[in-house]
C-alpha cells in the first residue's frame, strides 16, 4: 500500500500506512507538559522521522556554509537541508543560491563534486544543463524530441524560497512564509556576535570532517545545545589533563541560556578584568593573540557582549557551535538511527597564518574524528540510541527535569530563560521548539517559574 502522509500543519496527528498496518502518532503525547521528559519513541520511529523532514527541515532556516566558500561567481559547494541534497552557488548574478541537487527531468543529481567553480551543471543521465543560477539552459534534441515545446523557464532547478547570510554564515529555508533570518535567529544573534563579529570577519579553514554516528540527530543536538553536566564525567580523563582546575565549579556566572526560538547555549560570564580560562589549555600563540585583540573585540562587542564567553550551543534545529575549539558543525539526519556529522574549523579571517594554524590544531585535537573529546560523545549517543529500540527501555522516556522551575532572567543578557551550569533548561527549550514544529503550535513561552537574578 502507499504511504499516506497526513500533513495539515495545524493537526498534531501524523498518519501513515506501511503495508497493511496503519499508525498514528500523537506528538503531544511524546513530550511532558513541562518538557521534563521525552518519549524514546521520538528517537526511533520512522513515522516521526518522516514527519520531521516535512515539518522541521522543510520549514526552518538551515545552516548551509560560509561565504568564504563561495567568494567568486560560479563558486559552489554541496550540502544538505535535512535529507535534501542542495548546491550552494555564488550565481552569475553575484547572489547566493541554494539549488536542490536533482534534475527536473528524472531526478538524478546534477552535481557530484563537493565544491568547485563552474558556469553550468549537467545531468549525467540525459544531459539537461543548468547555469549557476539554477536556470535550465540546455536540453538535448530540444527540436527533434520536444518539437521546441518545452519551456526552459519553467524547468529550472528547484530553489530554496529564501537564502540569506548573517555575518558570513549562509542560511536558507524552503518556506516562503518563514520569518526573516534576523527574526529567526532572534536573541541567538547576540551570542553569535561574540564569536563572529570581528573586524576582518571570519572564514572556514578549507576541508570538512564528515563521519557517521549511529544515533538520532536530536541526541547530538540536545548535547550540543549546552549540556555542561556531562563534561566532567564523559570527558573526565581529558578534562583532568587539559582543563583549568576551576572549570567545573558551580556559580552564577556559568549559565545555560535559551532564546525564544529554541536556540540554546551554555556560556561563561566573567567579571571585568577577569578572563575566561577556556575549556582547554591554549597554546601561547593563541593566548597572546586573544590578549592583543581584546581591545578591538571589546570595541566591537560592547561591555555586555565582551564579558560573555560562548562555550557551546545549537541554532535550531541542527547547527552546532563549540567556539572554544573553533568548531561549528551540522548534524544531518540520516534516518531515525543515523546522523552524519559535518564539522568545520571557523577562524578569524584577519589572524596571522601561524595563529590560524594554532586554531586548526585546537580544533583537530578537541573534536572531529581524531579529537580527544569526540569519541566520548559519539559512544554515549550511540548507547542512548540503542536503548530506545529495546522492548523494555524503549517504552520509557528520557529525563530532562534538572533545574525545572529554577530558571531566571539576567539584565543585559538576552534570552528567555537562564539556568546555572547544572541544569537542563536548554534541552527543555529544544524539545519545546521541536514539539511546536511538529504540531504547528506557536506558543513561544516555556512554562517556568521566573525570578530575578
NORJO-V211122 format. One record per residue. PHI is phi in whole degrees, -180 to 180 (* if undefined). PSI is psi in degrees with one decimal (* if undefined). NEAR is the number of other C-alpha atoms within 8 Angstrom. Layout:
# NORJO-V211122
phi:PHI psi:PSI near:NEAR
phi:PHI psi:PSI near:NEAR
This chain:
# NORJO-V211122
phi:* psi:159.7 near:6
phi:-72 psi:154.1 near:6
phi:-84 psi:116.3 near:7
phi:-102 psi:117.6 near:7
phi:-106 psi:113.8 near:7
phi:-87 psi:112.7 near:8
phi:-126 psi:24.7 near:6
phi:-58 psi:120.2 near:5
phi:-70 psi:-17.1 near:8
phi:-80 psi:-9.1 near:7
phi:-99 psi:139.2 near:9
phi:-82 psi:-5.4 near:12
phi:-100 psi:145.3 near:10
phi:-127 psi:121.5 near:13
phi:-115 psi:128.2 near:11
phi:-130 psi:160.5 near:12
phi:-128 psi:115.8 near:12
phi:-112 psi:110.3 near:9
phi:62 psi:-122.0 near:6
phi:-104 psi:6.5 near:6
phi:-102 psi:120.6 near:6
phi:-99 psi:134.4 near:8
phi:-128 psi:145.2 near:7
phi:-128 psi:137.0 near:8
phi:-115 psi:121.5 near:10
phi:-97 psi:101.3 near:9
phi:-63 psi:-31.3 near:11
phi:-67 psi:-20.5 near:9
phi:-84 psi:-5.1 near:6
phi:-89 psi:-15.4 near:10
phi:-132 psi:136.2 near:13
phi:-63 psi:154.4 near:10
phi:-58 psi:-33.4 near:5
phi:-101 psi:12.3 near:7
phi:64 psi:23.9 near:13
phi:-88 psi:-7.8 near:13
phi:-146 psi:152.7 near:11
phi:-134 psi:129.0 near:14
phi:-61 psi:139.4 near:12
phi:-68 psi:-14.0 near:12
phi:-59 psi:-32.9 near:10
phi:-65 psi:-15.0 near:9
phi:-107 psi:5.3 near:13
phi:-139 psi:-17.5 near:14
phi:-81 psi:121.0 near:9
phi:-60 psi:-31.2 near:8
phi:-62 psi:-45.1 near:9
phi:-68 psi:-41.4 near:10
phi:-60 psi:-42.9 near:11
phi:-63 psi:-40.1 near:8
phi:-67 psi:-34.5 near:10
phi:-61 psi:-37.8 near:10
phi:-61 psi:-37.6 near:11
phi:-79 psi:-43.9 near:9
phi:-95 psi:-19.5 near:11
phi:-111 psi:-60.9 near:12
phi:-75 psi:-19.8 near:13
phi:-87 psi:-17.9 near:12
phi:-112 psi:-26.1 near:11
phi:-86 psi:161.6 near:12
phi:-73 psi:130.9 near:10
phi:-115 psi:136.2 near:12
phi:-69 psi:135.6 near:11
phi:-114 psi:-39.8 near:12
phi:168 psi:-154.8 near:8
phi:-128 psi:146.1 near:11
phi:-62 psi:-20.9 near:11
phi:-67 psi:-15.0 near:8
phi:-84 psi:-16.5 near:10
phi:-137 psi:66.9 near:13
phi:-76 psi:-36.6 near:8
phi:-114 psi:153.0 near:7
phi:-55 psi:132.5 near:12
phi:95 psi:-15.9 near:13
phi:-65 psi:143.9 near:15
phi:-151 psi:160.5 near:14
phi:-147 psi:159.9 near:13
phi:-111 psi:146.5 near:12
phi:-158 psi:-158.9 near:10
phi:-136 psi:149.3 near:10
phi:-117 psi:97.5 near:13
phi:69 psi:-122.8 near:9
phi:-103 psi:8.7 near:9
phi:-91 psi:120.0 near:8
phi:-74 psi:133.4 near:11
phi:-134 psi:155.7 near:12
phi:-111 psi:125.9 near:14
phi:-101 psi:123.6 near:13
phi:-126 psi:152.4 near:16
phi:-94 psi:103.5 near:18
phi:-66 psi:170.6 near:13
phi:-64 psi:-20.0 near:10
phi:-87 psi:1.1 near:7
phi:84 psi:-7.2 near:8
phi:-88 psi:160.0 near:7
phi:-84 psi:138.2 near:10
phi:-131 psi:143.8 near:14
phi:-119 psi:105.8 near:12
phi:-107 psi:130.8 near:13
phi:-66 psi:128.0 near:12
phi:-82 psi:67.0 near:13
phi:-155 psi:120.9 near:10
phi:-63 psi:139.3 near:12
phi:-72 psi:-11.4 near:9
phi:-81 psi:-61.6 near:5
phi:-127 psi:-3.5 near:5
phi:97 psi:-1.5 near:7
phi:-63 psi:149.1 near:10
phi:-63 psi:136.5 near:10
phi:-95 psi:-10.2 near:11
phi:-139 psi:125.9 near:10
phi:-118 psi:9.5 near:5
phi:-93 psi:152.3 near:7
phi:-73 psi:-36.8 near:7
phi:-163 psi:168.6 near:8
phi:161 psi:-161.6 near:8
phi:-138 psi:130.5 near:8
phi:-157 psi:157.4 near:9
phi:-94 psi:-13.8 near:8
phi:-154 psi:155.7 near:8
phi:-121 psi:126.4 near:11
phi:-119 psi:127.4 near:10
phi:-68 psi:129.7 near:13
phi:-73 psi:-9.2 near:8
phi:-85 psi:-62.4 near:5
phi:-123 psi:8.3 near:6
phi:68 psi:24.9 near:10
phi:-61 psi:138.1 near:13
phi:-127 psi:137.7 near:12
phi:-127 psi:149.6 near:15
phi:-87 psi:179.9 near:11
phi:-69 psi:-12.5 near:14
phi:-87 psi:-6.2 near:11
phi:93 psi:3.0 near:12
phi:-80 psi:138.4 near:12
phi:-73 psi:122.4 near:14
phi:-121 psi:-8.1 near:9
phi:-153 psi:129.9 near:8
phi:-132 psi:114.3 near:9
phi:-58 psi:141.5 near:7
phi:55 psi:40.0 near:7
phi:-60 psi:-38.8 near:10
phi:-79 psi:-46.6 near:7
phi:-72 psi:-41.9 near:7
phi:-89 psi:-39.7 near:6
phi:-104 psi:-2.5 near:9
phi:55 psi:33.4 near:8
phi:59 psi:25.3 near:7
phi:-102 psi:-2.6 near:5
phi:-85 psi:133.0 near:7
phi:-92 psi:105.7 near:6
phi:-61 psi:-35.6 near:9
phi:-66 psi:-19.0 near:7
phi:-101 psi:5.5 near:5
phi:-128 psi:26.9 near:9
phi:-71 psi:169.7 near:11
phi:-62 psi:141.7 near:14
phi:-63 psi:136.8 near:8
phi:-120 psi:154.0 near:10
phi:-60 psi:144.8 near:13
phi:-70 psi:-32.5 near:9
phi:-139 psi:136.4 near:9
phi:-131 psi:134.2 near:12
phi:-153 psi:167.4 near:9
phi:-133 psi:150.1 near:10
phi:-124 psi:105.8 near:9
phi:49 psi:45.4 near:7
phi:100 psi:-20.3 near:11
phi:-89 psi:127.9 near:11
phi:-97 psi:133.2 near:13
phi:-131 psi:158.7 near:14
phi:-152 psi:160.6 near:14
phi:-143 psi:147.5 near:15
phi:-83 psi:-6.3 near:11
phi:-96 psi:109.5 near:11
phi:-66 psi:-24.1 near:7
phi:-94 psi:2.6 near:4
phi:-65 psi:151.8 near:8
phi:-63 psi:164.4 near:6
phi:-62 psi:160.3 near:6
phi:-59 psi:-47.0 near:11
phi:-57 psi:-39.8 near:8
phi:-68 psi:-37.7 near:7
phi:-65 psi:-42.9 near:9
phi:-69 psi:-36.8 near:11
phi:55 psi:-134.2 near:11
phi:-62 psi:-23.8 near:10
phi:-61 psi:-29.4 near:12
phi:-61 psi:-33.5 near:9
phi:-60 psi:-42.0 near:10
phi:-78 psi:-35.0 near:10
phi:-60 psi:-35.9 near:10
phi:-58 psi:-32.4 near:9
phi:-61 psi:-22.3 near:13
phi:-104 psi:-41.4 near:9
phi:-108 psi:-8.2 near:10
phi:-84 psi:91.0 near:12
phi:-127 psi:151.4 near:10
phi:-56 psi:-41.2 near:8
phi:-97 psi:6.4 near:7
phi:74 psi:-166.8 near:12
phi:-128 psi:168.7 near:12
phi:-154 psi:163.5 near:12
phi:-95 psi:136.9 near:11
phi:-66 psi:130.6 near:9
phi:-56 psi:141.1 near:4
phi:106 psi:146.3 near:5
phi:-130 psi:129.0 near:7
phi:-81 psi:131.9 near:10
phi:-133 psi:132.7 near:8
phi:-157 psi:162.6 near:8
phi:-103 psi:134.0 near:8
phi:-115 psi:132.0 near:11
phi:-85 psi:71.5 near:10
phi:-158 psi:156.3 near:15
phi:-65 psi:144.1 near:15
phi:-58 psi:-30.8 near:13
phi:-68 psi:-30.9 near:8
phi:-64 psi:-40.4 near:11
phi:-67 psi:-41.8 near:11
phi:-71 psi:-35.4 near:14
phi:-74 psi:-19.0 near:12
phi:-75 psi:-49.6 near:9
phi:-68 psi:-17.2 near:14
phi:-59 psi:-21.6 near:17
phi:139 psi:34.5 near:16
phi:-78 psi:89.0 near:13
phi:-77 psi:-24.6 near:8
phi:-58 psi:-37.6 near:8
phi:-80 psi:-18.0 near:8
phi:-62 psi:-46.1 near:10
phi:-68 psi:-19.1 near:9
phi:-106 psi:-55.3 near:6
phi:-64 psi:-36.6 near:8
phi:-108 psi:27.8 near:11
phi:-57 psi:-45.9 near:9
phi:-65 psi:-42.8 near:6
phi:-69 psi:-38.7 near:10
phi:-61 psi:-42.0 near:11
phi:-66 psi:-27.1 near:7
phi:-84 psi:-38.4 near:6
phi:-112 psi:-20.0 near:9
phi:-85 psi:154.1 near:12
phi:-73 psi:151.7 near:10
phi:-64 psi:-21.8 near:5
phi:-99 psi:10.8 near:5
phi:-56 psi:-37.3 near:8
phi:-106 psi:9.7 near:6
phi:-63 psi:139.8 near:5
phi:-92 psi:124.0 near:8
phi:-155 psi:173.8 near:7
phi:-77 psi:2.1 near:6
phi:-95 psi:-7.9 near:8
phi:-100 psi:111.5 near:12
phi:-123 psi:151.0 near:13
phi:-117 psi:133.6 near:16
phi:-133 psi:135.0 near:15
phi:-119 psi:130.0 near:15
phi:-83 psi:168.2 near:14
phi:-69 psi:-17.0 near:11
phi:-104 psi:17.7 near:10
phi:89 psi:0.2 near:13
phi:-79 psi:146.4 near:17
phi:-144 psi:163.4 near:17
phi:-165 psi:163.3 near:16
phi:-114 psi:146.5 near:17
phi:-150 psi:162.6 near:13
phi:-117 psi:130.8 near:12
phi:-109 psi:111.7 near:10
phi:-102 psi:155.2 near:11
phi:-78 psi:161.4 near:7
phi:-56 psi:133.3 near:5
phi:86 psi:-5.5 near:4
phi:-114 psi:130.3 near:6
phi:-104 psi:145.1 near:6
phi:-67 psi:130.8 near:7
phi:-81 psi:-17.5 near:7
phi:92 psi:159.9 near:10
phi:-74 psi:-23.7 near:9
phi:-140 psi:158.5 near:9
phi:-67 psi:127.4 near:9
phi:-97 psi:149.1 near:8
phi:-63 psi:154.2 near:7
phi:-57 psi:-38.1 near:6
phi:-61 psi:-33.2 near:8
phi:-75 psi:-41.3 near:11
phi:-59 psi:-44.8 near:9
phi:-64 psi:-41.1 near:8
phi:-63 psi:-44.2 near:9
phi:-64 psi:-36.9 near:8
phi:-68 psi:-40.4 near:7
phi:-68 psi:-31.6 near:7
phi:-99 psi:4.7 near:8
phi:-60 psi:-41.1 near:8
phi:-65 psi:-43.6 near:7
phi:-68 psi:-36.7 near:8
phi:-65 psi:-43.0 near:12
phi:-63 psi:-37.5 near:11
phi:-66 psi:-41.0 near:7
phi:-71 psi:-43.2 near:9
phi:-87 psi:-28.3 near:12
phi:87 psi:171.7 near:8
phi:-66 psi:-36.6 near:7
phi:-75 psi:-51.0 near:9
phi:-63 psi:-35.4 near:11
phi:-65 psi:-15.2 near:11
phi:-97 psi:-0.4 near:10
phi:-106 psi:127.5 near:11
phi:-108 psi:112.7 near:11
phi:-78 psi:114.2 near:16
phi:-93 psi:-51.1 near:13
phi:-158 psi:154.1 near:15
phi:-173 psi:178.7 near:15
phi:-144 psi:126.2 near:16
phi:-90 psi:117.3 near:12
phi:-59 psi:135.0 near:10
phi:-92 psi:-32.9 near:12
phi:-144 psi:32.7 near:13
phi:-108 psi:104.7 near:14
phi:-95 psi:148.0 near:15
phi:-127 psi:135.4 near:12
phi:-137 psi:73.4 near:13
phi:-62 psi:-30.9 near:11
phi:-62 psi:-20.9 near:10
phi:-112 psi:17.4 near:10
phi:57 psi:39.3 near:13
phi:-119 psi:131.6 near:14
phi:-126 psi:153.7 near:13
phi:-156 psi:158.8 near:11
phi:-121 psi:132.6 near:11
phi:-102 psi:92.6 near:14
phi:-80 psi:125.1 near:14
phi:-69 psi:137.3 near:12
phi:-134 psi:63.3 near:9
phi:86 psi:172.1 near:9
phi:-68 psi:-16.7 near:13
phi:-120 psi:15.8 near:11
phi:-143 psi:143.7 near:13
phi:-131 psi:132.3 near:15
phi:-100 psi:115.4 near:12
phi:-91 psi:128.4 near:13
phi:-115 psi:121.1 near:12
phi:-119 psi:134.5 near:12
phi:-124 psi:151.8 near:12
phi:-104 psi:116.0 near:11
phi:-105 psi:124.7 near:11
phi:-132 psi:164.4 near:12
phi:-68 psi:124.8 near:12
phi:-64 psi:-32.6 near:8
phi:-89 psi:-0.2 near:8
phi:-68 psi:147.8 near:8
phi:-60 psi:155.7 near:6
phi:-56 psi:-42.3 near:6
phi:-67 psi:-29.4 near:6
phi:-71 psi:-42.8 near:11
phi:-61 psi:-39.0 near:11
phi:-63 psi:-39.1 near:8
phi:-67 psi:-39.0 near:11
phi:-62 psi:-40.8 near:12
phi:-65 psi:-37.9 near:11
phi:-66 psi:-40.1 near:8
phi:-60 psi:-41.6 near:11
phi:-62 psi:-51.5 near:14
phi:-71 psi:-31.0 near:10
phi:-74 psi:-24.6 near:10
phi:-95 psi:-56.7 near:12
phi:-128 psi:177.4 near:13
phi:93 psi:178.8 near:11
phi:-57 psi:-30.6 near:8
phi:-107 psi:7.9 near:9
phi:-74 psi:151.4 near:12
phi:-65 psi:-30.5 near:10
phi:-99 psi:-24.8 near:10
phi:-63 psi:-40.7 near:12
phi:-63 psi:-36.0 near:9
phi:-60 psi:-48.4 near:10
phi:-65 psi:-47.4 near:9
phi:-59 psi:-39.9 near:9
phi:-65 psi:-41.1 near:8
phi:-69 psi:-43.5 near:8
phi:-63 psi:-40.2 near:13
phi:-63 psi:-42.9 near:11
phi:-65 psi:-39.9 near:8
phi:-64 psi:-42.2 near:9
phi:-64 psi:-40.4 near:15
phi:-62 psi:-37.0 near:9
phi:-68 psi:-22.2 near:9
phi:-74 psi:-12.8 near:13
phi:-114 psi:21.8 near:9
phi:-103 psi:153.2 near:8
phi:-65 psi:-28.9 near:6
phi:-93 psi:-61.8 near:6
phi:-71 psi:-22.3 near:9
phi:-63 psi:-18.4 near:12
phi:-87 psi:-8.7 near:10
phi:-91 psi:-176.9 near:8
phi:-124 psi:157.7 near:9
phi:-83 psi:143.1 near:8
phi:-98 psi:127.8 near:7
phi:-132 psi:38.2 near:11
phi:-89 psi:-8.2 near:9
phi:-58 psi:123.7 near:9
phi:78 psi:7.7 near:11
phi:-63 psi:137.4 near:11
phi:84 psi:-0.9 near:7
phi:-119 psi:23.3 near:10
phi:-80 psi:157.1 near:14
phi:-153 psi:176.6 near:12
phi:-118 psi:149.7 near:13
phi:-121 psi:124.3 near:9
phi:-57 psi:133.7 near:5
phi:87 psi:-6.6 near:5
phi:-116 psi:108.2 near:7
phi:-65 psi:157.8 near:9
phi:129 psi:145.7 near:12
phi:-71 psi:-42.7 near:9
phi:-141 psi:136.7 near:12
phi:-126 psi:137.8 near:14
phi:-130 psi:161.3 near:15
phi:-69 psi:172.7 near:12
phi:-55 psi:-40.2 near:12
phi:-88 psi:82.9 near:10
phi:-159 psi:162.2 near:12
phi:-123 psi:30.9 near:13
phi:-61 psi:-34.8 near:16
phi:-72 psi:-37.2 near:16
phi:-66 psi:-40.4 near:13
phi:-62 psi:-37.7 near:12
phi:-66 psi:-40.3 near:14
phi:-61 psi:-47.2 near:14
phi:-76 psi:-25.1 near:12
phi:-60 psi:-48.5 near:11
phi:-66 psi:-38.3 near:10
phi:-58 psi:-47.0 near:10
phi:-65 psi:-40.1 near:11
phi:-59 psi:-43.1 near:11
phi:-66 psi:-40.3 near:10
phi:-74 psi:-26.5 near:12
phi:-105 psi:-12.4 near:13
phi:81 psi:11.6 near:10
phi:-81 psi:163.9 near:7
phi:-130 psi:11.6 near:5
phi:-64 psi:116.1 near:5
phi:-91 psi:0.7 near:6
phi:-99 psi:124.7 near:5
phi:-80 psi:134.1 near:7
phi:-77 psi:102.7 near:5
phi:-139 psi:165.8 near:8
phi:-100 psi:116.2 near:8
phi:-95 psi:146.8 near:10
phi:-145 psi:153.6 near:8
phi:-75 psi:139.7 near:6
phi:-121 psi:* near:5
